[in-house]
């Protein structure tokens, strides 16, 4: 899915970077949320197989993202976004084992769109501001809207005691609103020149687009046409 809105190249000095980032990527965020697959997920009408496939695609993406994150721990920019308490791979593995069984690794594979997404994330090992863009796009969405998905999925698929929705459980973060506020403050305190800030915004827009394309792949398989 393509997007037409352009991210602003400059912003008033008084505008916080987190506000600029949110404004510049809002149309991309909305495109991802308004996709047919996402609507089916949020309404509880997505088949369990579609939800399970989404969890599998998340696993591939997060393996790539968290491996790159660990490689950038010492970076002055990206290293500020190393949150061990945020890591999702163990939770995704638990969800897949619950949903598919102990042999889940032999039963899942990345879609073409997910392969493209993973390859882009892996390229960010040499682009710290780009890693932040992908980190922001994924984790802030999970901590925010993911909580609604957790409740909807648990009800729609009869998932009890957190089994199958562990991905959306962030107990190690404490207050989620406080965490989100602290994350935005960390974005605002980044020491970046204008070109680096613009690259971060552009990569965030691309990250949203790549996510939307993953949903499009899944939608062709699991939602009505």
N, C-alpha and C positions, 0 to 999 in steps of 0.2 A: 504494500500500500504506500503510495507516495503522498507527500504533504506539500502544501504550497506556501504556507506562512514562512517568512524569513526571520531569523533571529536578529535582533538589533546588534549593530556593530559597536555602538557606544551607549553609555547610560549616564545619567547625572551622577556626579560624585557622591551625592547624598543617598543614592539608592543602594541598599544592601545587595550583595551579590546573590544571595539565596532568593531574594525577591525578583531580581532580574532573570535568574535561571528559570524560576517557576513561570514567569510571564512569557519568556521566550519559547518555552517548550509546551505551553498549555494546549495548543492545538494538537500537538503530537500525542500528548497524554490522553486527550479526549478521543482521538482516533483509535487508540488502543482500547479504551474502555467501551467505545461504541461498536466494536466489531461484533458480528453475529455470534461467534464462539463465546466471547466474553459475556454477552447478554444472556446466553443460555446458561452459562456457569452461574452468573449472579442471580438468575431467576430460579435456579434449582431444577431446570428442565434438561440440562445436559446429561446424557447417559453416563453411567458409572464408567464405562470403557473410555469415554472422552475425558473424564476427570483423571482417570488413571494414566492415560497417555500424556496429559498435561504435566502430571507429576514427574513422569519419566523425562520429558523434555526439560523441565526445570532442573532435574538432577544433572543432566549433561552440561547445562549452562553454568550451574553453580560449581561444578567440579572445575571448569575452566576459570571462572571468576575468582574462586578462592585460592587456586594455585597461583594465579597471577598476583593476587593480593599478598600472598606470603613471600613472593619473590621481590616485592616492593616495600617490605617492612622498613628498610633503612632509607627509603627515599624521603627527602624533606617535605614533599608535597603529598604523595600518595600514602606514605607511611602514617600520616595522621588519620587515615581512614581504615586502619587495621583494628577491627573489633572482633576478637576471638568469640565473644559472646553472641555475635550475630551469625556466625557460620551455620549454614543450612544443610550441608551435605549429610551429616549423620541423621538429621531428622528426615530428610528425603529418603534415605536408605531404609529407615524404619518404616516409613509410609509405604514404600514400594514392596517391602517384604510382607506387610499386612495385606496390601491390595492384590499382590500377584503370587506371593509365596516365596519360599526360600531360594528358588531358582530364578528370581526376577531378573538377574543380570543377563541371563540367556534369552530373556523374552522381550527386551526393550532395545531400541536403537534410535539414534537421532534422526529426525526428519531432515530433508534437504535444507529447509530454512534454519533449523537448529544448528546444522553443520556450519552454515554461513555465519550465524550468530557466534558460535564458539570460536571460529577462526578469527573473527573481529576482536573478540575479547582477548584472545591470546596475543594479538598484535599490540595490545596495550601494555605489555611488559616493557616496551620501549617508549611508552607515552604516558607518563604518570597522570597528567590531567585527564587523559582519556579513560584511564582506569577509574578515576573518581566519577566520571560521567556514568559509566556502567554500574558502579557501586551505588550511586545515588538513585538511578533509575530502578534498579532491582530492589534494593533493601528498603528504601523509603516507601515504595509501593507495597511491599510485603507488610511492613509495620503498620501502614495506614489501612488501605482498602482490603488487605489480606485478612483482617479480622472479621470483616463481613463475610468473605468467602469461607472462612473457617466455620462460621455458624451455619451458613447455607449448606455447605457440603455435608456437615455432620448430620443435619436434619434430612437432607435429600437422600443420602446414601446409608443412613442408619449407622453412622460411624460414632461409636461411643468411647468414652474414656480417653479421647485424644488420638486413638488409633486411626491412622489414615489421614489425619490432619495435623500431625506433629510439626510439619513445615511452618505452620502459621502460629506456633506457640513460641513466644519470646519471653518466657518467665525470667531469664537471666538478665533482662534489661530493666526490670522494675517498672516504673511508670513509663508507659509508651509516649504520652504527650511530652513528658520531660525529656525523654530520649530524643524525640523529633526536634524539640527546641534546641537541644545541645548540638545536634547534628547540623542544624541550620547555622548556629553560631560558629561551628567549625568551618563551614563553607565561607561564611562572611569574613573569617579571620585569615583565610589563605592569602599568602603573599604572591600575587601573580601580576605580570604585566598584562596589558590589554590584549595582546595577541594570544597569550596563553588562556586567558578568560574566554575569549571568543572561540578558541578551539574546544574548550571544555563544553561550552554551550552547544556547539555544532555536533560534538560527539554524543551529547545527551539526546539531541533530536534524532540522530541516527540510531541510538540504542532503542528509543521508543519505536522507531520504524521497524527495526529488526524483530522486536518483540511482537509487533502487530503481524509481521509476516509469519512468525511461528504460529500464532493463533489462526491465521488464514490457512496454513497447512492442515492444522487440526480440524478446522471448521469444515474443510472439504470432505473429511472423513466422518465427522461425528455430529454434524448439525444438518438440519433439513435445508435443501436448496430451494 
